[in-house]
Amino acid sequence: MFSPDFFVGEFAQRLREFSKEQGDANVRVEVITLTGERIDALLLRTLQTGARISTRESRLVFVPYPSIAYIEVAALEDHRIAGFRLSTSSE
């Protein structure tokens, strides 16, 4: 199960490593829910009970951690597209 610690620790480190392996490419992150919804995350903030996600479609979505099935990361080949950002929140 996902948690705030996962996003701050292991996930953040692996994102940096993946970006570096891809020539410091911007990355695209999609959060896939248990129902199959794919959320194209531009900014993810960790909260105690879930993730608050700002999307490329200008939506703000809250996803409880137990509802996250998996996360997909891809390198962006077009560097004009803004890359994913991860931040933590004490809210």
N, C-alpha and C positions, 0 to 999 in steps of 0.2 A: 504494500500500500504506500502511496505517496504521502509526503509530509513536508512541512516547511524546511526541515533539516536536509532532506534530499535535494531540494532546489538550490539551497545555499551552498551545500558541500559538493557531493559527487557530481550532480548534474552540471553545475556551473563549471567545474574543473573539466569535465568531459567536453563541454561545449567549446571551451578555450582550446583544448587539444585538437578537436575536430576542425575548428576554424584554421588553426595553424597548419595542420596537415593538408588543408585545401588551399594553401598559399595565402593565409590570412583573409579568407573569403568571409563575406557576410553570411549569416545563416538564417534559414527559415525554420520556424518551429511550429508544428501543428500538435495540438492537444486533442486526442481522440477519446471521446467519452464511451462509457459502457453501452450506450444506445447507438453508437456509430457516428455521432456528430463529429465533424472535423472542424476545429477552431484554429484558424490561422492567426497565431499570436504575434503581435508586434511588441508588446510589453507584458510581462507577467510579474505580478506582485504576490508575494506569499503572505498569507494570513494564517491565523491559528487553525481555522476550520476548512480552508480551501484556497484556491487560487483566483485572484482577480485578474482577468485577462482583457487587455485592450487589443482589439483586432485591427487588421488592415482595412476592414470595411467600416471603421469608425463605430464599432459596437463595444460596449463594456459588458463582459460576461463574468459571472461568478460560478465557479465549478467546485463543489465540495471534493476533497481529496478522494473519498471512496468512489466517486463517479468517474474518475480518470482511469481509462483502460490502459493507455500507453501514450508515449510522446514520440513523434517522428521529427527528425532533424535532417535538413538537407542544405548543401552549399548553394548559395545564390550565384549564378554566373553573371547576372547583370548587376554591376556594382552601383548602379543608380538607384536600385531598390533599397530602401532602408532595411537594415538587419535587425534581428531580434534583440531585445534588451531584457535583462533579468534584474529585478530589484527586490529588496526585502522591505517589509513594512512591520512596524510594531503595533499596528492596529489590532 
